[in-house]
Structure formats: C-alpha cells, structure tokens
Amino acid sequence: MTGTNLEENRELALDYGRVASIKQPVIPVAVQDADSKEVLIVAYANKAALDHTIKKKLATFWSISRDELWVKGATSGDYLDVVEVRINCEQNSALYLVRPRTGGACHTRDQHGQTRKSCFYRRIQGPLLLEFL
C-alpha cells in the first residue's frame, strides 16, 4: 500500500522496512509544537539538514522518499519555524520544537481539504483497524 491509499486507509499496514531503505547517514527527528507540545512529525535529518535548520530556523529534513534535502513548507507553504533544537543523551536523535506558520504540519489533508495539524491523525482501534481522530 502506498501514497494516498496508505495515508487514508483504516487498515493497519506498518512499514517496518522503511528505515532499512535509507541511503544517507541520518538521525530521527521528532517534531513537537513548542506551545501545545503535540507531536507533529517524525522525520530524519542528515548533517546538512540539521545545519540548515539551525542556521535558518526552519525545520529541514532529509527526504528518504526523494533522497534530497527537504525544507518543510517549501512547496506546501506549511513552514515550521524552529524555536529550539534538542539532542538526546546518546546524540543519535533530535527534537525540533516548532511553531507552525499556517496551523498544519502534515502533507495530507483532512476531509475538508485542510492540512492536518499533525501526521499522527489515526489511532489503533482494533488489532488491524485504525480510527481517524
């Protein structure tokens, strides 16, 4: 299952092999709303993405699907302004505390055509069933 089918489906279809397909040396990045503390996205950053994030104060990642630097919002307009960057104790993951400019962070849209606030818009309802929040 890929693309919209995966993103709008109610069937649980976790991609356990996704991380193994990453060609760049990267670290995972949790992205959290600086005010509400809601987790918005989990993505990946290589050194160039982290450097760009720190320099420009814009959430920047390494796109594992496009294999290129990804400034969140460059094409959608849904920029995430970075308030703070934190690094975990083992220095193998990061946390971006952000303020969304437009209120949305996910690349998907809800039933009203609005950018979803967070990529975590479904929860497990049953063994193999998802529920939209």
C-alpha positions in Angstrom: 0.0 0.0 0.0 1.5 3.4 -1.0 0.6 7.1 -1.2 -3.0 8.2 -0.6 -4.2 4.6 -0.1 -1.9 4.2 2.8 -2.5 7.6 4.2 -6.3 7.5 4.1 -6.7 3.8 4.8 -8.2 2.4 8.0 -6.2 -0.9 7.7 -3.0 -1.1 9.9 -0.1 -1.6 7.5 3.1 -0.6 9.3 6.3 -0.3 7.2 8.9 -2.0 9.3 11.4 -2.0 6.4 11.4 1.8 5.8 14.4 2.7 7.9 16.5 0.0 6.3 16.0 1.7 2.9 17.6 5.0 4.0 20.8 5.6 1.9 22.1 8.6 3.8 23.5 8.7 7.3 20.7 10.3 9.3 19.2 10.6 12.7 15.5 10.5 13.6 13.9 13.9 14.4 10.7 14.2 16.5 8.9 17.5 15.7 6.8 18.9 18.5 4.7 22.1 18.7 6.5 24.4 21.1 3.3 25.6 22.6 0.8 22.7 22.7 3.6 20.0 23.0 1.7 17.9 20.4 4.0 15.7 18.3 3.6 16.8 14.7 6.0 14.7 12.6 8.8 12.2 13.0 11.3 12.6 10.1 15.1 12.2 9.5 17.9 14.7 9.3 21.4 14.4 7.9 24.2 16.9 8.8 23.2 19.3 6.0 19.5 19.3 7.2 20.4 19.9 10.8 22.9 22.6 9.8 20.2 24.3 7.7 17.6 24.0 10.5 20.0 25.7 12.9 21.1 28.4 10.5 17.7 29.3 9.0 15.4 28.4 12.0 13.2 26.4 9.6 12.5 22.7 10.1 14.6 20.9 7.5 15.0 17.2 7.0 16.4 14.6 4.6 13.6 13.2 2.5 14.0 9.5 2.4 11.5 9.1 -0.4 13.0 11.8 -2.7 16.6 11.3 -1.4 17.1 15.1 -1.1 17.1 17.9 1.4 13.6 18.9 2.4 12.7 22.3 3.8 9.3 21.7 5.3 6.9 24.1 3.7 8.9 24.9 0.6 6.3 23.5 -1.7 3.2 23.4 0.5 3.6 26.7 2.4 3.3 24.8 5.7 6.6 26.1 7.2 7.6 25.1 10.7 9.6 27.9 12.4 12.1 26.4 14.8 12.1 27.7 18.3 14.7 25.2 19.7 16.7 22.1 18.7 17.4 19.5 21.3 19.7 16.4 21.1 19.1 13.3 23.1 21.6 11.8 25.6 23.2 9.4 23.1 23.4 12.1 20.4 21.6 9.9 17.9 18.2 11.7 17.6 16.9 15.2 17.7 13.8 17.1 18.8 12.7 20.2 16.9 10.4 22.5 18.9 8.5 24.4 16.3 5.7 26.9 15.7 3.7 26.1 12.5 3.1 29.2 10.4 -0.2 28.0 8.9 -1.5 25.7 11.6 -0.8 22.5 9.6 2.2 20.2 9.6 1.3 17.0 7.7 1.4 16.7 3.9 -2.0 15.1 4.0 -5.3 16.9 4.1 -8.5 16.1 6.1 -12.0 15.5 4.8 -12.4 19.3 4.5 -9.3 19.8 2.4 -7.3 21.4 5.2 -3.7 20.5 6.0 -3.7 18.2 9.0 -2.2 19.7 12.1 -0.2 16.5 12.9 0.9 13.4 11.0 -0.5 11.4 13.9 -4.2 11.7 12.9 -5.1 8.0 13.4 -5.1 5.7 16.4 -5.3 1.9 16.6 -8.9 0.9 17.1 -8.5 -2.8 17.0 -5.9 -5.4 16.1 -5.7 -4.3 12.4 -8.0 -1.3 12.4 -7.3 2.4 12.5 -9.6 5.2 13.6 -9.3 8.8 12.3 -9.1 11.4 15.1 
